[in-house]
């Protein structure tokens, strides 16, 4: 079996994000949330977000909570949507990486998703 390296830099995060979206876009449960995204704009922004979360890179500019609240007003985000997102994210991390930062890349979104699910539900 091929050994997987840990997440170490922005290139790794770019690879993770692109692989994740390739996996999630056709998903029957949550794929509809991604059909109208401007991918040329969205991918770099999401890579920047995860670089901030996982690498401490201060370059991210955005407000993901408000963006998801607004999206949920158009297409309600339910608990099962967050669970499906997490399942795909964790599987993508596991497919590509292993190590302490990969573990963090799976743990941090659980916390983020829980807060976001609560916020979009009460917004």
N, CA, C and O atoms as a MOPAC input file, in Angstrom:
PM7 MOZYME 1SCF
protein

 N      0.84500 1    -1.18700 1     0.00000 1
 C      0.00000 1     0.00000 1     0.00000 1
 C      0.88800 1     1.24700 1     0.00000 1
 O      1.90500 1     1.30600 1     0.69100 1
 N      0.48500 1     2.22000 1    -0.77600 1
 C      1.24100 1     3.46400 1    -0.88300 1
 C      1.09400 1     4.28700 1     0.39800 1
 O     -0.00300 1     4.43800 1     0.93700 1
 N      2.20300 1     4.80500 1     0.86100 1
 C      2.20200 1     5.64100 1     2.04800 1
 C      1.69900 1     7.03400 1     1.68600 1
 O      2.07700 1     7.58900 1     0.65400 1
 N      0.85400 1     7.59000 1     2.53000 1
 C      0.32800 1     8.93600 1     2.30500 1
 C      1.07200 1     9.91600 1     3.20100 1
 O      1.29500 1     9.64800 1     4.38100 1
 N      1.44800 1    11.04400 1     2.63400 1
 C      2.12700 1    12.09900 1     3.38100 1
 C      1.09300 1    12.96800 1     4.08400 1
 O     -0.09700 1    12.91800 1     3.77500 1
 N      1.56100 1    13.74900 1     5.01600 1
 C      0.68700 1    14.69100 1     5.71500 1
 C      0.49400 1    15.94200 1     4.85500 1
 O      1.22400 1    16.15800 1     3.88800 1
 N     -0.47700 1    16.74700 1     5.21100 1
 C     -0.70700 1    18.04700 1     4.59200 1
 C      0.39300 1    18.98500 1     5.08300 1
 O      0.58400 1    19.15100 1     6.28800 1
 N      1.11000 1    19.59500 1     4.14800 1
 C      2.21900 1    20.45000 1     4.56500 1
 C      2.15800 1    21.87700 1     4.02600 1
 O      2.76500 1    22.77900 1     4.60200 1
 N      1.42600 1    22.09200 1     2.92100 1
 C      1.47600 1    23.42100 1     2.30800 1
 C      0.20900 1    23.70800 1     1.51400 1
 O     -0.70100 1    22.88300 1     1.44600 1
 N      0.16900 1    24.88900 1     0.91900 1
 C     -1.00800 1    25.32400 1     0.16100 1
 C     -1.28200 1    24.42200 1    -1.03800 1
 O     -2.43900 1    24.22900 1    -1.40900 1
 N     -0.25200 1    23.87500 1    -1.64100 1
 C     -0.45900 1    22.96300 1    -2.77600 1
 C     -1.21300 1    21.71600 1    -2.33800 1
 O     -2.06200 1    21.21200 1    -3.07200 1
 N     -0.90500 1    21.21700 1    -1.14600 1
 C     -1.63400 1    20.06100 1    -0.61800 1
 C     -3.09700 1    20.41000 1    -0.37300 1
 O     -3.99300 1    19.62200 1    -0.67500 1
 N     -3.32700 1    21.58400 1     0.17100 1
 C     -4.70400 1    22.00000 1     0.43700 1
 C     -5.46700 1    22.22000 1    -0.86500 1
 O     -6.64900 1    21.88500 1    -0.95300 1
 N     -4.81200 1    22.77500 1    -1.86600 1
 C     -5.44200 1    22.93700 1    -3.17700 1
 C     -5.83900 1    21.55900 1    -3.73000 1
 O     -6.94800 1    21.39000 1    -4.23800 1
 N     -4.95500 1    20.60300 1    -3.63300 1
 C     -5.23500 1    19.23100 1    -4.09300 1
 C     -6.42800 1    18.64200 1    -3.33800 1
 O     -7.30300 1    18.02300 1    -3.94300 1
 N     -6.46200 1    18.83500 1    -2.02100 1
 C     -7.55800 1    18.33300 1    -1.19400 1
 C     -8.88600 1    18.96800 1    -1.58900 1
 O     -9.88100 1    18.26900 1    -1.78200 1
 N     -8.90100 1    20.27900 1    -1.70800 1
 C    -10.14000 1    20.99400 1    -2.02600 1
 C    -10.66300 1    20.58000 1    -3.40000 1
 O    -11.85700 1    20.32400 1    -3.55400 1
 N     -9.79600 1    20.51300 1    -4.38500 1
 C    -10.23500 1    20.11900 1    -5.73000 1
 C    -10.75700 1    18.67900 1    -5.74800 1
 O    -11.76300 1    18.39200 1    -6.39600 1
 N    -10.08200 1    17.78600 1    -5.04500 1
 C    -10.53900 1    16.39200 1    -4.98200 1
 C    -11.87900 1    16.29800 1    -4.25000 1
 O    -12.75500 1    15.52700 1    -4.64300 1
 N    -12.03000 1    17.07600 1    -3.19800 1
 C    -13.28600 1    17.07700 1    -2.46000 1
 C    -14.45100 1    17.51900 1    -3.35400 1
 O    -15.49200 1    16.86200 1    -3.39100 1
 N    -14.27400 1    18.62600 1    -4.07000 1
 C    -15.36200 1    19.10500 1    -4.91100 1
 C    -15.64900 1    18.15600 1    -6.07200 1
 O    -16.80100 1    18.02700 1    -6.48500 1
 N    -14.64200 1    17.50300 1    -6.59800 1
 C    -14.88100 1    16.49400 1    -7.63400 1
 C    -15.74000 1    15.36500 1    -7.08100 1
 O    -16.55000 1    14.78300 1    -7.80300 1
 N    -15.56500 1    15.06100 1    -5.81700 1
 C    -16.30600 1    13.98900 1    -5.16900 1
 C    -17.72400 1    14.42000 1    -4.80400 1
 O    -18.66000 1    13.63200 1    -4.94200 1
 N    -17.89500 1    15.64600 1    -4.34500 1
 C    -19.16700 1    16.07000 1    -3.77000 1
 C    -20.14900 1    16.63600 1    -4.80100 1
 O    -21.36000 1    16.54600 1    -4.60000 1
 N    -19.66600 1    17.19800 1    -5.86600 1
 C    -20.56500 1    17.83200 1    -6.83800 1
 C    -21.62000 1    16.88400 1    -7.39300 1
 O    -22.76300 1    17.30400 1    -7.57000 1
 N    -21.29100 1    15.61400 1    -7.68000 1
 C    -22.34600 1    14.71900 1    -8.18000 1
 C    -23.18300 1    14.05900 1    -7.07700 1
 O    -24.07000 1    13.26300 1    -7.38300 1
 N    -22.92500 1    14.36900 1    -5.82000 1
 C    -23.63800 1    13.72700 1    -4.71500 1
 C    -25.12100 1    14.09100 1    -4.73600 1
 O    -25.47800 1    15.26300 1    -4.85900 1
 N    -25.97700 1    13.08500 1    -4.61700 1
 C    -27.42200 1    13.29300 1    -4.68800 1
 C    -27.97900 1    14.08700 1    -3.50800 1
 O    -29.01900 1    14.73100 1    -3.63700 1
 N    -27.30500 1    14.04900 1    -2.36900 1
 C    -27.81800 1    14.72100 1    -1.17300 1
 C    -27.40200 1    16.18800 1    -1.11600 1
 O    -28.20600 1    17.03800 1    -0.73100 1
 N    -26.16500 1    16.50000 1    -1.49000 1
 C    -25.68600 1    17.88100 1    -1.34000 1
 C    -25.14200 1    18.51300 1    -2.61400 1
 O    -24.78300 1    19.69000 1    -2.60300 1
 N    -25.07300 1    17.78700 1    -3.67600 1
 C    -24.52300 1    18.32600 1    -4.91700 1
 C    -25.22600 1    19.57700 1    -5.40500 1
 O    -24.60900 1    20.44100 1    -6.02800 1
 N    -26.52800 1    19.67600 1    -5.12100 1
 C    -27.29000 1    20.85000 1    -5.58900 1
 C    -26.80200 1    22.16200 1    -4.97900 1
 O    -27.04200 1    23.22600 1    -5.55000 1
 N    -26.12900 1    22.11000 1    -3.84300 1
 C    -25.60000 1    23.34100 1    -3.24700 1
 C    -24.44800 1    23.93200 1    -4.06100 1
 O    -24.10200 1    25.10200 1    -3.89600 1
 N    -23.86300 1    23.12800 1    -4.93000 1
 C    -22.64700 1    23.53600 1    -5.63700 1
 C    -22.85000 1    23.80100 1    -7.12700 1
 O    -21.88700 1    24.07700 1    -7.84100 1
 N    -24.08300 1    23.72100 1    -7.59800 1
 C    -24.32100 1    23.81500 1    -9.04100 1
 C    -24.11200 1    25.21000 1    -9.61600 1
 O    -23.75700 1    25.34200 1   -10.78700 1
 N    -24.32300 1    26.24300 1    -8.82400 1
 C    -24.25300 1    27.60000 1    -9.36600 1
 C    -23.02100 1    28.37700 1    -8.92600 1
 O    -22.97900 1    29.60000 1    -9.06300 1
 N    -22.02600 1    27.68800 1    -8.40200 1
 C    -20.81500 1    28.37400 1    -7.95000 1
 C    -19.93000 1    28.79700 1    -9.12100 1
 O    -19.83300 1    28.10500 1   -10.13400 1
 N    -19.30800 1    29.92000 1    -8.95500 1
 C    -18.26800 1    30.37200 1    -9.87800 1
 C    -16.97000 1    29.70900 1    -9.41200 1
 O    -16.29900 1    30.21500 1    -8.51200 1
 N    -16.62200 1    28.58200 1   -10.02400 1
 C    -15.51600 1    27.75400 1    -9.55300 1
 C    -14.17300 1    28.47000 1    -9.63400 1
 O    -13.30700 1    28.25100 1    -8.78800 1
 N    -13.98900 1    29.32200 1   -10.64000 1
 C    -12.72700 1    30.06000 1   -10.74900 1
 C    -12.52700 1    31.01100 1    -9.56600 1
 O    -11.39500 1    31.31500 1    -9.19000 1
 N    -13.61000 1    31.46500 1    -8.99700 1
 C    -13.56100 1    32.34000 1    -7.82800 1
 C    -13.60100 1    31.52900 1    -6.52900 1
 O    -12.88800 1    31.83600 1    -5.57300 1
 N    -14.42900 1    30.50700 1    -6.50700 1
 C    -14.68900 1    29.74900 1    -5.27900 1
 C    -13.49000 1    28.90500 1    -4.82900 1
 O    -13.12900 1    28.92700 1    -3.65300 1
 N    -12.88300 1    28.17500 1    -5.73600 1
 C    -11.78000 1    27.27500 1    -5.35000 1
 C    -10.64200 1    28.04100 1    -4.65600 1
 O    -10.24400 1    27.64600 1    -3.56000 1
 N    -10.10900 1    29.10500 1    -5.23800 1
 C     -9.03600 1    29.82500 1    -4.53200 1
 C     -9.46900 1    30.36300 1    -3.16900 1
 O     -8.67400 1    30.38000 1    -2.23000 1
 N    -10.71100 1    30.79700 1    -3.05600 1
 C    -11.21000 1    31.32500 1    -1.77800 1
 C    -11.27000 1    30.21500 1    -0.73300 1
 O    -10.89000 1    30.43000 1     0.41700 1
 N    -11.74100 1    29.03700 1    -1.11800 1
 C    -11.83800 1    27.91400 1    -0.18100 1
 C    -10.44600 1    27.40000 1     0.17900 1
 O    -10.19500 1    27.04000 1     1.32900 1
 N     -9.55100 1    27.36400 1    -0.79200 1
 C     -8.16000 1    26.97900 1    -0.50200 1
 C     -7.57200 1    27.96200 1     0.50600 1
 O     -6.90500 1    27.55100 1     1.45500 1
 N     -7.81200 1    29.24000 1     0.30800 1
 C     -7.31200 1    30.26000 1     1.22700 1
 C     -7.89800 1    30.06300 1     2.62900 1
 O     -7.18700 1    30.20000 1     3.62500 1
 N     -9.18000 1    29.74600 1     2.70500 1
 C     -9.81400 1    29.49700 1     4.00200 1
 C     -9.13100 1    28.34000 1     4.72300 1
 O     -8.77600 1    28.46100 1     5.89500 1
 N     -8.94400 1    27.21400 1     4.02300 1
 C     -8.33100 1    26.04700 1     4.67200 1
 C     -6.85500 1    26.27800 1     4.96100 1
 O     -6.32000 1    25.69000 1     5.90100 1
 N     -6.18500 1    27.11500 1     4.18000 1
 C     -4.80000 1    27.48200 1     4.50300 1
 C     -4.76300 1    28.27100 1     5.81400 1
 O     -3.83900 1    28.11300 1     6.61200 1
 N     -5.76100 1    29.11000 1     6.02900 1
 C     -5.84900 1    29.84300 1     7.29000 1
 C     -6.10400 1    28.86700 1     8.44000 1
 O     -5.42800 1    28.92700 1     9.46700 1
 N     -7.06600 1    27.97700 1     8.27200 1
 C     -7.45400 1    27.05400 1     9.33900 1
 C     -6.32100 1    26.07900 1     9.67800 1
 O     -6.01600 1    25.85800 1    10.84900 1
 N     -5.70300 1    25.50100 1     8.64500 1
 C     -4.74900 1    24.41300 1     8.87400 1
 C     -3.29300 1    24.85200 1     8.93400 1
 O     -2.47300 1    24.19700 1     9.57800 1
 N     -2.96600 1    25.95500 1     8.26800 1
 C     -1.56700 1    26.38200 1     8.20300 1
 C     -1.31100 1    27.70500 1     8.91300 1
 O     -0.16300 1    28.12700 1     9.05000 1
 N     -2.37900 1    28.35800 1     9.36400 1
 C     -2.22000 1    29.65200 1    10.01800 1
 C     -1.93700 1    30.78700 1     9.06700 1
 O     -1.49500 1    31.85400 1     9.49300 1
 N     -2.18400 1    30.58100 1     7.78500 1
 C     -1.95100 1    31.60900 1     6.77200 1
 C     -2.99900 1    32.71800 1     6.93700 1
 O     -4.19600 1    32.43200 1     6.90600 1
 N     -2.57500 1    33.97100 1     7.11200 1
 C     -3.51900 1    35.05100 1     7.36400 1
 C     -4.17800 1    35.62800 1     6.10200 1
 O     -4.86200 1    36.64800 1     6.19700 1
 N     -4.00000 1    35.02200 1     4.94800 1
 C     -4.45600 1    35.63100 1     3.70100 1
 C     -5.93800 1    35.55200 1     3.41200 1
 O     -6.40500 1    36.23300 1     2.49800 1
 N     -6.70400 1    34.75600 1     4.14300 1
 C     -8.12600 1    34.59100 1     3.83900 1
 C     -8.90300 1    35.85500 1     4.15100 1
 O     -8.75400 1    36.44300 1     5.22300 1
 N     -9.73300 1    36.26600 1     3.20700 1
 C    -10.64600 1    37.38600 1     3.38500 1
 C    -12.04600 1    36.88600 1     3.06500 1
 O    -12.32700 1    36.52700 1     1.92200 1
 N    -12.89800 1    36.85900 1     4.02800 1
 C    -14.25600 1    36.40800 1     3.76100 1
 C    -15.02900 1    36.19800 1     5.04200 1
 O    -14.49500 1    36.33300 1     6.14300 1
 N    -16.28800 1    35.87000 1     4.88100 1
 C    -17.19800 1    35.63800 1     5.99400 1
 C    -18.01700 1    34.39100 1     5.66700 1
 O    -19.15100 1    34.50300 1     5.20300 1
 N    -17.45300 1    33.20400 1     5.90500 1
 C    -18.14300 1    31.97800 1     5.51200 1
 C    -19.47700 1    31.77900 1     6.23000 1
 O    -20.40100 1    31.19500 1     5.66400 1
 N    -19.58600 1    32.25500 1     7.46400 1
 C    -20.83900 1    32.05500 1     8.19600 1
 C    -21.98500 1    32.78100 1     7.49800 1
 O    -23.03300 1    32.18800 1     7.24600 1
 N    -21.79000 1    34.05900 1     7.18500 1
 C    -22.83800 1    34.81800 1     6.50900 1
 C    -23.15200 1    34.22400 1     5.14400 1
 O    -24.31900 1    34.13900 1     4.76100 1
 N    -22.13500 1    33.81600 1     4.41000 1
 C    -22.35700 1    33.21400 1     3.09000 1
 C    -23.23800 1    31.97200 1     3.19600 1
 O    -24.12600 1    31.77300 1     2.36700 1
 N    -23.00400 1    31.14500 1     4.19900 1
 C    -23.79700 1    29.92300 1     4.35500 1
 C    -25.20400 1    30.21000 1     4.88400 1
 O    -26.15100 1    29.50500 1     4.53400 1
 N    -25.34400 1    31.22300 1     5.71000 1
 C    -26.67600 1    31.62100 1     6.16800 1
 C    -27.50400 1    32.09000 1     4.97700 1
 O    -28.66500 1    31.70300 1     4.83700 1
 N    -26.91400 1    32.92200 1     4.11900 1
 C    -27.63400 1    33.40800 1     2.93900 1
 C    -27.98700 1    32.26200 1     1.99200 1
 O    -29.09000 1    32.21900 1     1.44700 1
 N    -27.05400 1    31.34200 1     1.80200 1
 C    -27.32800 1    30.18800 1     0.94900 1
 C    -28.44800 1    29.34300 1     1.53500 1
 O    -29.31100 1    28.86300 1     0.80000 1
 N    -28.44400 1    29.15700 1     2.83800 1
 C    -29.45900 1    28.32900 1     3.48300 1
 C    -30.84600 1    28.95700 1     3.38700 1
 O    -31.85100 1    28.24800 1     3.43000 1
 N    -30.90600 1    30.26400 1     3.25900 1
 C    -32.21200 1    30.91400 1     3.06000 1
 C    -32.79000 1    30.56800 1     1.69300 1
 O    -34.00900 1    30.53200 1     1.52500 1
 N    -31.92400 1    30.31500 1     0.72100 1
 C    -32.36900 1    29.93300 1    -0.62900 1
 C    -32.61100 1    28.43600 1    -0.72600 1
 O    -33.59800 1    27.98700 1    -1.30900 1
 N    -31.69300 1    27.66800 1    -0.14300 1
 C    -31.75200 1    26.20200 1    -0.15800 1
 C    -31.44700 1    25.74000 1     1.26000 1
 O    -30.27800 1    25.67000 1     1.64100 1
 N    -32.45700 1    25.42500 1     2.04100 1
 C    -32.22200 1    25.10300 1     3.44400 1
 C    -31.15500 1    24.01400 1     3.64600 1
 O    -31.17400 1    22.96500 1     3.00000 1
 N    -30.23800 1    24.30300 1     4.55600 1
 C    -29.18800 1    23.35800 1     4.93500 1
 C    -29.63900 1    22.64300 1     6.19800 1
 O    -29.88000 1    23.27000 1     7.23000 1
 N    -29.74900 1    21.34000 1     6.10500 1
 C    -30.22400 1    20.52300 1     7.21400 1
 C    -29.06900 1    19.71600 1     7.80900 1
 O    -27.98700 1    19.63400 1     7.22800 1
 N    -29.31600 1    19.13400 1     8.95300 1
 C    -28.28100 1    18.35000 1     9.63600 1
 C    -27.70000 1    17.27100 1     8.72200 1
 O    -26.49200 1    17.03300 1     8.72500 1
 N    -28.55600 1    16.62500 1     7.94700 1
 C    -28.04700 1    15.56700 1     7.05700 1
 C    -27.13800 1    16.11300 1     5.95900 1
 O    -26.27200 1    15.39400 1     5.46100 1
 N    -27.32400 1    17.36800 1     5.57800 1
 C    -26.42900 1    17.98000 1     4.59200 1
 C    -25.03200 1    18.16200 1     5.18500 1
 O    -24.02900 1    17.86500 1     4.53800 1
 N    -24.98300 1    18.65000 1     6.41400 1
 C    -23.68700 1    18.82400 1     7.06800 1
 C    -23.00700 1    17.47700 1     7.28900 1
 O    -21.79500 1    17.35500 1     7.11100 1
 N    -23.78300 1    16.47000 1     7.67600 1
 C    -23.21100 1    15.13000 1     7.88400 1
 C    -22.65100 1    14.56500 1     6.58000 1
 O    -21.58800 1    13.94400 1     6.57900 1
 N    -23.35100 1    14.77400 1     5.48800 1
 C    -22.88500 1    14.28700 1     4.18700 1
 C    -21.61400 1    15.01500 1     3.75100 1
 O    -20.67600 1    14.40300 1     3.24000 1
 N    -21.60000 1    16.32900 1     3.96200 1
 C    -20.41200 1    17.12300 1     3.64300 1
 C    -19.21300 1    16.59100 1     4.42200 1
 O    -18.14400 1    16.36700 1     3.85400 1
 N    -19.39600 1    16.39000 1     5.72300 1
 C    -18.30200 1    15.89300 1     6.56200 1
 C    -17.82900 1    14.51200 1     6.12600 1
 O    -16.62800 1    14.24600 1     6.10200 1
 N    -18.76100 1    13.64000 1     5.78500 1
 C    -18.40000 1    12.30300 1     5.34400 1
 C    -17.50200 1    12.36500 1     4.10500 1
 O    -16.48300 1    11.67800 1     4.03500 1
 N    -17.88300 1    13.18500 1     3.13900 1
 C    -17.07800 1    13.32600 1     1.92100 1
 C    -15.73500 1    13.99100 1     2.20800 1
 O    -14.71000 1    13.57700 1     1.66600 1
 N    -15.73400 1    15.00700 1     3.04700 1
 C    -14.48700 1    15.71700 1     3.37800 1
 C    -13.49900 1    14.75800 1     4.04200 1
 O    -12.33700 1    14.68100 1     3.64400 1
 N    -13.96500 1    14.03500 1     5.04900 1
 C    -13.08600 1    13.12000 1     5.77200 1
 C    -12.57900 1    12.00000 1     4.86800 1
 O    -11.41600 1    11.60700 1     4.95800 1
 N    -13.44200 1    11.48900 1     4.00100 1
 C    -13.01900 1    10.43800 1     3.07400 1
 C    -11.96500 1    10.97400 1     2.10100 1
 O    -11.01600 1    10.26800 1     1.76200 1
 N    -12.12800 1    12.20400 1     1.65900 1
 C    -11.15400 1    12.80600 1     0.74900 1
 C     -9.81500 1    13.00100 1     1.44700 1
 O     -8.76400 1    12.70000 1     0.88300 1
 N     -9.85700 1    13.50400 1     2.67200 1
 C     -8.61400 1    13.64400 1     3.44900 1
 C     -7.94300 1    12.28300 1     3.57000 1
 O     -6.74700 1    12.15900 1     3.30800 1
 N     -8.69700 1    11.26100 1     3.96300 1
 C     -8.13400 1     9.92200 1     4.15700 1
 C     -7.58300 1     9.32500 1     2.86200 1
 O     -6.58800 1     8.60100 1     2.88200 1
 N     -8.22600 1     9.62800 1     1.74700 1
 C     -7.73900 1     9.13000 1     0.45100 1
 C     -6.36900 1     9.70200 1     0.10000 1
 O     -5.54900 1     9.03000 1    -0.52400 1
 N     -6.12900 1    10.94900 1     0.50600 1
 C     -4.94800 1    11.67000 1     0.03600 1
 C     -3.83000 1    11.82000 1     1.06700 1
 O     -2.65600 1    11.85700 1     0.69800 1
 N     -4.17300 1    11.90800 1     2.34200 1
 C     -3.18900 1    12.30300 1     3.35400 1
 C     -3.29800 1    11.46800 1     4.62100 1
 O     -4.32700 1    10.84800 1     4.89200 1
 N     -2.22300 1    11.46500 1     5.38500 1
 C     -2.20200 1    10.84600 1     6.71600 1
 C     -1.19500 1    11.59700 1     7.56700 1
 O     -0.12300 1    11.96500 1     7.08800 1
 N     -1.53400 1    11.82700 1     8.82500 1
 C     -0.62900 1    12.51200 1     9.73600 1
 C     -1.39200 1    13.45900 1    10.63900 1
 O     -2.62000 1    13.52300 1    10.60000 1
 N     -0.65400 1    14.18800 1    11.44600 1
 C     -1.25600 1    15.07200 1    12.43700 1
 C     -2.10800 1    16.17000 1    11.79400 1
 O     -3.21300 1    16.45000 1    12.25900 1
 N     -1.60200 1    16.78600 1    10.73500 1
 C     -2.37400 1    17.85400 1    10.10000 1
 C     -3.57700 1    17.27700 1     9.35100 1
 O     -4.63000 1    17.91200 1     9.29400 1
 N     -3.43300 1    16.10000 1     8.78500 1
 C     -4.58200 1    15.43500 1     8.15400 1
 C     -5.66100 1    15.15100 1     9.19800 1
 O     -6.85000 1    15.33100 1     8.93500 1
 N     -5.24200 1    14.71100 1    10.37500 1
 C     -6.20900 1    14.48900 1    11.45100 1
 C     -6.89300 1    15.79200 1    11.83600 1
 O     -8.10200 1    15.81300 1    12.06700 1
 N     -6.13100 1    16.87900 1    11.90600 1
 C     -6.70900 1    18.18400 1    12.19900 1
 C     -7.67400 1    18.60300 1    11.09000 1
 O     -8.70800 1    19.21700 1    11.35700 1
 N     -7.33300 1    18.27000 1     9.85200 1
 C     -8.18400 1    18.60800 1     8.70700 1
 C     -9.52300 1    17.87400 1     8.77100 1
 O    -10.48900 1    18.29100 1     8.13100 1
 N     -9.58700 1    16.80700 1     9.52200 1
 C    -10.85500 1    16.10300 1     9.73200 1
 C    -11.56700 1    16.59900 1    10.98800 1
 O    -12.79600 1    16.66000 1    11.01100 1
 N    -10.82800 1    16.94700 1    12.01600 1
 C    -11.43600 1    17.37400 1    13.27500 1
 C    -11.99600 1    18.79700 1    13.21400 1
 O    -13.11700 1    19.04000 1    13.66200 1
 N    -11.23800 1    19.72200 1    12.67300 1
 C    -11.67200 1    21.12900 1    12.66200 1
 C    -13.01600 1    21.32900 1    11.95600 1
 O    -13.84600 1    22.08600 1    12.45800 1
 N    -13.26200 1    20.68200 1    10.81400 1
 C    -14.56500 1    20.87800 1    10.15900 1
 C    -15.74500 1    20.36000 1    10.97900 1
 O    -16.86300 1    20.84800 1    10.81600 1
 N    -15.52000 1    19.38700 1    11.85000 1
 C    -16.62000 1    18.90700 1    12.70000 1
 C    -17.11000 1    20.03800 1    13.59400 1
 O    -18.31500 1    20.23500 1    13.75200 1
 N    -16.18800 1    20.76800 1    14.16800 1
 C    -16.53500 1    21.90200 1    15.03000 1
 C    -17.17500 1    23.01800 1    14.20400 1
 O    -18.20400 1    23.57700 1    14.58500 1
 N    -16.55300 1    23.33100 1    13.07600 1
 C    -17.07800 1    24.37700 1    12.20000 1
 C    -18.49000 1    24.02700 1    11.74000 1
 O    -19.38100 1    24.87600 1    11.76200 1
 N    -18.69400 1    22.77500 1    11.32400 1
 C    -20.00600 1    22.34100 1    10.83500 1
 C    -21.05900 1    22.41900 1    11.93600 1
 O    -22.19500 1    22.81500 1    11.67700 1
 N    -20.69400 1    22.04700 1    13.15800 1
 C    -21.65800 1    22.10500 1    14.25800 1
 C    -22.10400 1    23.54000 1    14.51800 1
 O    -23.29300 1    23.80600 1    14.69100 1
 N    -21.14800 1    24.46000 1    14.54500 1
 C    -21.47900 1    25.87700 1    14.75600 1
 C    -22.30700 1    26.40100 1    13.57900 1
 O    -23.31500 1    27.08200 1    13.76800 1
 N    -21.86700 1    26.07200 1    12.36900 1
 C    -22.57300 1    26.56500 1    11.19000 1
 C    -23.99200 1    26.00500 1    11.12000 1
 O    -24.92300 1    26.74200 1    10.79500 1
 N    -24.17300 1    24.73100 1    11.41600 1
 C    -25.50500 1    24.12000 1    11.39300 1
 C    -26.42700 1    24.83900 1    12.38600 1
 O    -27.59100 1    25.10200 1    12.08200 1
 N    -25.90800 1    25.14900 1    13.55400 1
 C    -26.70200 1    25.86700 1    14.55200 1
 C    -27.05800 1    27.27400 1    14.05600 1
 O    -28.19900 1    27.71800 1    14.18900 1
 N    -26.07600 1    27.96200 1    13.48700 1
 C    -26.29600 1    29.34500 1    13.03400 1
 C    -27.28800 1    29.42000 1    11.87800 1
 O    -28.16500 1    30.28500 1    11.87100 1
 N    -27.15900 1    28.52400 1    10.90200 1
 C    -28.07800 1    28.59900 1     9.75700 1
 C    -29.49400 1    28.19200 1    10.17600 1
 O    -30.47300 1    28.68400 1     9.61400 1
 N    -29.60300 1    27.30500 1    11.15200 1
 C    -30.90600 1    26.88400 1    11.64000 1
 C    -31.62400 1    28.02300 1    12.37400 1
 O    -32.84100 1    28.17600 1    12.27000 1
 N    -30.84900 1    28.81400 1    13.11300 1
 C    -31.46100 1    29.87400 1    13.91900 1
 C    -31.48200 1    31.22800 1    13.20200 1
 O    -31.97200 1    32.21200 1    13.75800 1
 N    -30.96200 1    31.28700 1    11.99300 1
 C    -30.92400 1    32.57500 1    11.26600 1
 C    -32.26000 1    32.88400 1    10.60800 1
 O    -32.40400 1    33.92100 1     9.96000 1

